[in-house]
Amino acid sequence: MLGEIVQQKPFDPAGYILHQDEGVDLLPANIDLAMVEMNLVGVMGRETVLRELLEAVRGQYDYILLDCCPSLGTLTANALTAADEVIIPILAHYLSIKGLEQLLATIGLVRRKFNPSLQISGILITMANMRTAYSRDIVALLRDNYGDKLRISFTPWRTSRNWCSMLISLLVNPSSSTVRNPV
């Protein structure tokens, strides 16, 4: 679908949405998405392509969740430009914290250039095995550096495999047993 927008072909977003019995609609990616980032390089207003696409369906949904790969390329910039809020999932790992610093800088840039109303809802620490000193140190480091600015939640290792319930719990009830708030 993004490929059709890039090539300025007419399209109907509804034709790409998969309706599920559970009441959750999906707009899955496919292998063509790998080429879209490369094709967006020469497109005027490339950072706003996804926002323009979502405007056609935004009124039909309470929430639209955009799952991005852990890169800071054009597709992530598109998602940040289209988003109202960001939930930052992060592994309980030192290298993830370095990536978080870069992501926060990118969010700041997107706010200045394309989406001044973009808010960070919080950091969701995933796969935290709080029985280990390493995970406890990472959670403490995040609390010390970002706890006064951002809501920090974490999921124990046993629930980290169920992303959908984790995100829904964070949106609906941040103090649920699925998502625990150590702050």
Secondary structure, DSSP 8 states (H G I E B T S, - for coil): -HHHHHTT----GGGT-EE-TTS-EE----TTHHHHHHHHTTSTTGGGHHHHHHHTTGGG-S-------S--SHHHHHHHHH-SEEEEEEESSHHHHHHHHHHHHHHHHHHHHT-TT-EEEEEEEEEE-TTSHHHHHHHHHHHHHHTTTS-EEEEEGGGTT-HHHHHHHHHH-TTSSSSB---
